[in-house]
Amino acid sequence: MIKRKNPESRKSNRSRRRLLRPAAACLMALTAVCLISGCGKKNEKIDLSSTHTTAAETMAPSFSPKETESSAGITLEPGIDNAVNSNSGTSASGNGSGAAVTKNQVKTSLTTYTSGKVSIQYPVVENLDNASDINALIKKNALSIVDAYDIDEAKDTLNIQCKVISADRSRIILTYTGSLTVSGGAHPSNLFYTNTIDVRSASSLDLPYLTDPAVLADYVLSADCIYQNTSPELKSAMAQINAGRSKAYYTDLFSKADFPYDGSFPESFSYEYEGDIYVSIPVSHAAGDYVIAIFTPENK
């Protein structure tokens, strides 16, 4: 026998459904409002496109002095954390092989110009939009010493090594050291020159860009002057040398320091690292041909 449902029960169920319909309608309306307005704003996008970009471009790197990337035969000076060896793809500060290159790093590798008895080492940079302009400027300045010193490549012996002080998307800072033995000369001369390049404009920056030459002249003439690889003998020798030099001499020297080379090779060269300015001062051959003073501006 099939049991039939109680007619009264069916009436009761229909009544309950009529009561629930308004509640369901309210719930659906609330849901629609949340979808339109974004309850809690969980779906709202936040613009982070400009966050930290400036800091990433300007933050000074940490370093361990005089690290060496032996695989490329390149000697690296303090500040090389922003330069990357293009052959291995590893950070020069020893972060391990296969390290990713960040957007602020610039790949560098050394090449050597050789002709007769002349050998000049200089870097080649990569992963820059204007790399060809930068590389042309680097090579031009590195080799300009041949013309400046009227070197006979078949007879005179010139050996120059390059060190990359820093290489990022703002500046590239290079130093060149070596020696020149002129054919028939009694002894070799010690050489030092530098090149600071503004990456964005592909141009060289000189010492007056870094500091006031007159202020630097006062510092070099003072007893407070600090020299790289300083020693009591060096300070004593410089005191005697400076006794015959004036502020006007040093101001003129520093005003004409650094590239660009326009037919008269600068007698003084400089570079900046972490706020300190390193500047070369010409001295006699007996005193080493040049000394390097370290100047820290008051506004560092």
LUMLUMTI-680076 format. One line per 3 residues: number of its first residue (from 1); for each residue x, y, z of C-alpha. Coordinates in nm, 4 decimals, always signed. Layout:
N
NUM) X:Y:Z ~ ...
This chain:
300
1) +0.0000:+0.0000:+0.0000 ~ +0.1327:+0.3400:-0.0986 ~ +0.1209:+0.5924:+0.1824
4) -0.0079:+0.9314:+0.0801 ~ +0.1196:+1.2499:+0.2337 ~ -0.1017:+1.4312:+0.4737
7) -0.2734:+1.7278:+0.2970 ~ -0.2182:+1.9376:+0.6080 ~ +0.1538:+1.8621:+0.5961
10) +0.1741:+1.9832:+0.2344 ~ +0.0054:+2.3100:+0.3329 ~ +0.2552:+2.3573:+0.6170
13) +0.5534:+2.3050:+0.3810 ~ +0.4186:+2.5574:+0.1295 ~ +0.3814:+2.8113:+0.4112
16) +0.7428:+2.7602:+0.5209 ~ +0.8675:+2.8082:+0.1624 ~ +0.6766:+3.1364:+0.1329
19) +0.8422:+3.2581:+0.4565 ~ +1.1943:+3.1632:+0.3401 ~ +1.1713:+3.3332:-0.0007
22) +1.2128:+3.6921:+0.1357 ~ +1.5178:+3.5863:+0.3435 ~ +1.6794:+3.4218:+0.0433
25) +1.6150:+3.7330:-0.1632 ~ +1.7835:+3.9479:+0.1017 ~ +2.0860:+3.7168:+0.1097
28) +2.1222:+3.7294:-0.2701 ~ +2.0992:+4.1098:-0.2646 ~ +2.3748:+4.1361:-0.0028
31) +2.5950:+3.9024:-0.2050 ~ +2.5491:+4.1162:-0.5169 ~ +2.6462:+4.4317:-0.3231
34) +2.9649:+4.2653:-0.1985 ~ +3.0583:+4.1553:-0.5499 ~ +3.0079:+4.5060:-0.6903
37) +3.1744:+4.7046:-0.4112 ~ +3.4471:+4.4492:-0.3235 ~ +3.3864:+4.3573:+0.0416
40) +3.6973:+4.4298:+0.2426 ~ +3.8630:+4.5652:-0.0810 ~ +4.0463:+4.2361:-0.1254
43) +4.0415:+4.2727:-0.5038 ~ +4.1654:+4.6336:-0.5157 ~ +4.5067:+4.6641:-0.6945
46) +4.7876:+4.8629:-0.5276 ~ +5.0403:+5.0452:-0.7472 ~ +5.3933:+4.9445:-0.6375
49) +5.5647:+5.0310:-0.9632 ~ +5.7750:+5.3119:-0.8134 ~ +5.8486:+5.1605:-0.4728
52) +6.2233:+5.1258:-0.3900 ~ +6.3424:+5.1848:-0.7482 ~ +6.5468:+5.4885:-0.6506
55) +6.7056:+5.3141:-0.3535 ~ +6.8030:+5.0173:-0.5660 ~ +6.9842:+5.2417:-0.8107
58) +7.1732:+5.4533:-0.5559 ~ +7.2497:+5.2270:-0.2616 ~ +7.6251:+5.1933:-0.2034
61) +7.7428:+4.8303:-0.2142 ~ +7.9212:+4.6469:+0.0642 ~ +8.2540:+4.4884:-0.0216
64) +8.5594:+4.2997:+0.0871 ~ +8.8739:+4.4839:-0.0280 ~ +9.0833:+4.3577:-0.3168
67) +8.8850:+4.0551:-0.4209 ~ +9.0045:+3.8707:-0.7303 ~ +8.8165:+3.6933:-1.0090
70) +9.0901:+3.4570:-1.1200 ~ +8.8948:+3.2880:-1.3994 ~ +8.8972:+3.6086:-1.6039
73) +9.2350:+3.7344:-1.4900 ~ +9.0696:+4.0490:-1.3586 ~ +9.1706:+4.2241:-1.0374
76) +8.8788:+4.3791:-0.8577 ~ +8.8935:+4.6723:-0.6211 ~ +8.6466:+4.7799:-0.3480
79) +8.3057:+4.8552:-0.4916 ~ +8.3091:+4.5794:-0.7538 ~ +7.9926:+4.4194:-0.6136
82) +7.7996:+4.5950:-0.8911 ~ +8.0156:+4.4491:-1.1656 ~ +7.9727:+4.0971:-1.2947
85) +8.2161:+3.8807:-1.4876 ~ +8.0535:+3.8151:-1.8240 ~ +8.2361:+3.4868:-1.8786
88) +8.1148:+3.3097:-1.5672 ~ +7.8022:+3.5099:-1.4833 ~ +7.9048:+3.5157:-1.1184
91) +7.9183:+3.8112:-0.8880 ~ +8.2715:+3.9300:-0.8257 ~ +8.2103:+3.9347:-0.4531
94) +8.1895:+3.5586:-0.4528 ~ +7.8159:+3.5008:-0.4316 ~ +7.8480:+3.1677:-0.6074
97) +7.8343:+3.0437:-0.9632 ~ +7.5213:+3.1023:-1.1664 ~ +7.4145:+3.4044:-0.9610
100) +7.1435:+3.6081:-1.1307 ~ +7.2399:+3.9496:-1.2637 ~ +7.0269:+4.2220:-1.1053
103) +6.9093:+4.5213:-1.3031 ~ +7.1699:+4.7469:-1.1396 ~ +7.4687:+4.5277:-1.2256
106) +7.6870:+4.5750:-1.5308 ~ +7.8800:+4.2881:-1.6852 ~ +8.2491:+4.3602:-1.7430
109) +8.5394:+4.1685:-1.8915 ~ +8.8961:+4.2724:-1.9643 ~ +9.0625:+4.2821:-2.3015
112) +9.4169:+4.3894:-2.3944 ~ +9.5460:+4.6118:-2.6706 ~ +9.8889:+4.4943:-2.7877
115) +10.1157:+4.6460:-3.0493 ~ +10.4912:+4.5981:-3.0542 ~ +10.6093:+4.6526:-2.6979
118) +10.2856:+4.8175:-2.5893 ~ +10.0259:+4.6369:-2.3790 ~ +9.7201:+4.8187:-2.2404
121) +9.4422:+4.6447:-2.0523 ~ +9.0916:+4.7918:-2.0509 ~ +8.7379:+4.6672:-1.9831
124) +8.4449:+4.5917:-2.2095 ~ +8.0948:+4.6350:-2.0671 ~ +7.7729:+4.4533:-2.1556
127) +7.3983:+4.4617:-2.0828 ~ +7.3709:+4.8385:-2.1335 ~ +7.1552:+5.0011:-2.3996
130) +7.4432:+5.2329:-2.4926 ~ +7.7200:+4.9758:-2.4423 ~ +7.8787:+5.0523:-2.7802
133) +7.9159:+5.4219:-2.6933 ~ +8.0511:+5.3404:-2.3471 ~ +8.3026:+5.0887:-2.4830
136) +8.4235:+5.3300:-2.7509 ~ +8.4850:+5.5956:-2.4846 ~ +8.6637:+5.3523:-2.2521
139) +8.8973:+5.2321:-2.5266 ~ +8.9688:+5.5826:-2.6538 ~ +9.0701:+5.7078:-2.3098
142) +9.2642:+5.3957:-2.2152 ~ +9.4782:+5.4108:-2.5306 ~ +9.5176:+5.7889:-2.5391
145) +9.8373:+5.7627:-2.3360 ~ +10.0169:+5.6269:-2.6451 ~ +9.9546:+5.9511:-2.8324
148) +9.9961:+6.1725:-2.5254 ~ +10.3444:+6.0364:-2.4466 ~ +10.4408:+6.0052:-2.8148
151) +10.5245:+5.6384:-2.7614 ~ +10.7093:+5.4455:-3.0290 ~ +10.5310:+5.1112:-3.0096
154) +10.8247:+4.9302:-3.1721 ~ +11.0892:+5.0664:-2.9318 ~ +10.9269:+5.1954:-2.6113
157) +10.7929:+4.9493:-2.3554 ~ +10.4541:+5.0291:-2.2037 ~ +10.2559:+4.7994:-1.9729
160) +9.9220:+4.9130:-1.8299 ~ +9.6849:+4.7120:-1.6093 ~ +9.3234:+4.8095:-1.5461
163) +9.1229:+4.7780:-1.2251 ~ +8.7455:+4.8132:-1.2112 ~ +8.6595:+5.0127:-0.9007
166) +8.2846:+5.0151:-0.9635 ~ +8.0471:+4.9360:-1.2485 ~ +7.6734:+4.9980:-1.2263
169) +7.4067:+5.1699:-1.4328 ~ +7.4985:+5.5095:-1.2950 ~ +7.8789:+5.5204:-1.3172
172) +8.1753:+5.3130:-1.4254 ~ +8.4995:+5.3893:-1.2407 ~ +8.8324:+5.2574:-1.3706
175) +9.1957:+5.2971:-1.2707 ~ +9.5038:+5.2275:-1.4813 ~ +9.8503:+5.1643:-1.3405
178) +10.1727:+5.0587:-1.5066 ~ +10.5122:+5.1670:-1.6286 ~ +10.6783:+5.3184:-1.9328
181) +11.0372:+5.2575:-2.0370 ~ +11.1424:+5.4847:-2.3189 ~ +11.4001:+5.3397:-2.5557
184) +11.7427:+5.4432:-2.4286 ~ +11.5926:+5.5673:-2.1004 ~ +11.7724:+5.5097:-1.7729
187) +11.4700:+5.3854:-1.5790 ~ +11.0965:+5.3163:-1.6148 ~ +10.8399:+5.5759:-1.5138
190) +10.5422:+5.4822:-1.2976 ~ +10.2043:+5.5736:-1.4478 ~ +9.8593:+5.6219:-1.3010
193) +9.5404:+5.7448:-1.4624 ~ +9.1674:+5.6946:-1.4125 ~ +8.8378:+5.7205:-1.5955
196) +8.5002:+5.7923:-1.4385 ~ +8.2150:+5.7540:-1.6862 ~ +7.8596:+5.8765:-1.6510
199) +7.6640:+5.5856:-1.8009 ~ +7.3518:+5.7779:-1.8981 ~ +7.5369:+6.0419:-2.1019
202) +7.8307:+5.8193:-2.2055 ~ +8.0732:+6.0943:-2.1049 ~ +8.3715:+6.1315:-1.8711
205) +8.3387:+6.3087:-1.5361 ~ +8.6308:+6.5177:-1.4115 ~ +8.7523:+6.6199:-1.0673
208) +8.5724:+6.9590:-1.0589 ~ +8.2497:+6.7586:-1.0891 ~ +8.3341:+6.5881:-0.7595
211) +8.4668:+6.8757:-0.5497 ~ +8.5931:+7.2330:-0.5533 ~ +8.9572:+7.2330:-0.6731
214) +9.0419:+7.5256:-0.4422 ~ +8.9092:+7.3417:-0.1361 ~ +9.1058:+7.0327:-0.2340
217) +9.4183:+7.2458:-0.2803 ~ +9.3898:+7.3736:+0.0778 ~ +9.3525:+7.0173:+0.2024
220) +9.6566:+6.8839:+0.0142 ~ +9.8716:+7.1660:+0.1508 ~ +9.7569:+7.1063:+0.5078
223) +9.9179:+6.8820:+0.7670 ~ +9.5899:+6.6868:+0.7815 ~ +9.6281:+6.5439:+0.4302
226) +9.6031:+6.1637:+0.4235 ~ +9.7874:+5.9634:+0.1596 ~ +9.7191:+5.6153:+0.0314
229) +9.9827:+5.3712:+0.1622 ~ +10.0977:+5.6515:+0.3875 ~ +10.4238:+5.6377:+0.5816
232) +10.6252:+5.8849:+0.7904 ~ +10.8795:+5.9033:+0.5067 ~ +10.6096:+5.9905:+0.2519
235) +10.4549:+6.2616:+0.4700 ~ +10.7977:+6.4098:+0.5300 ~ +10.8766:+6.4060:+0.1581
238) +10.5410:+6.5651:+0.0713 ~ +10.5955:+6.8379:+0.3295 ~ +10.9200:+6.9298:+0.1533
241) +10.7570:+6.9128:-0.1909 ~ +10.4603:+7.1253:-0.0842 ~ +10.6928:+7.3872:+0.0586
244) +10.7692:+7.4805:-0.3004 ~ +10.4101:+7.4637:-0.4234 ~ +10.1240:+7.7086:-0.3784
247) +9.7481:+7.6922:-0.3547 ~ +9.7314:+7.8438:-0.7027 ~ +9.9456:+7.5578:-0.8384
250) +9.7215:+7.2884:-0.6897 ~ +9.3988:+7.4671:-0.7813 ~ +9.5094:+7.4832:-1.1444
253) +9.6309:+7.1203:-1.1338 ~ +9.2995:+6.9911:-0.9990 ~ +9.0918:+7.2122:-1.2295
256) +9.2518:+7.0355:-1.5271 ~ +9.2448:+6.6849:-1.3782 ~ +9.0934:+6.3821:-1.5530
259) +8.9569:+6.3109:-1.8978 ~ +8.8540:+6.4176:-2.1537 ~ +9.1948:+6.4237:-2.3214
262) +9.2184:+6.7173:-2.5611 ~ +9.5823:+6.7039:-2.6672 ~ +9.7294:+6.7734:-2.3245
265) +9.7360:+6.4660:-2.1025 ~ +9.6213:+6.5543:-1.7480 ~ +9.8895:+6.5580:-1.4788
268) +9.6391:+6.4579:-1.2105 ~ +9.3632:+6.1974:-1.2050 ~ +9.0907:+6.1169:-0.9553
271) +8.8040:+5.8882:-0.8671 ~ +8.5423:+5.8697:-0.5920 ~ +8.4381:+5.5753:-0.3800
274) +8.1903:+5.5792:-0.0894 ~ +8.2265:+5.9544:-0.0512 ~ +8.6079:+5.9601:-0.0428
277) +8.7943:+6.1223:-0.3307 ~ +9.1261:+5.9699:-0.4392 ~ +9.3458:+6.2097:-0.6362
280) +9.6945:+6.1633:-0.7807 ~ +9.9661:+6.4247:-0.7311 ~ +10.2724:+6.4338:-0.9557
283) +10.6068:+6.4128:-0.7762 ~ +10.9655:+6.3413:-0.8768 ~ +11.0732:+5.9990:-0.9984
286) +11.2746:+5.9551:-0.6793 ~ +10.9525:+6.0004:-0.4822 ~ +10.7676:+5.7477:-0.7017
289) +10.6381:+5.9688:-0.9882 ~ +10.3013:+6.0126:-0.8175 ~ +10.1286:+5.9879:-0.4799
292) +9.7569:+5.9520:-0.4084 ~ +9.5828:+6.1740:-0.1551 ~ +9.2505:+6.0745:+0.0030
295) +9.0039:+6.3572:+0.0603 ~ +8.6759:+6.3265:+0.2498 ~ +8.4425:+6.6234:+0.1829
298) +8.2631:+6.7679:+0.4840 ~ +7.9255:+6.7017:+0.3235 ~ +7.9967:+6.3266:+0.2831
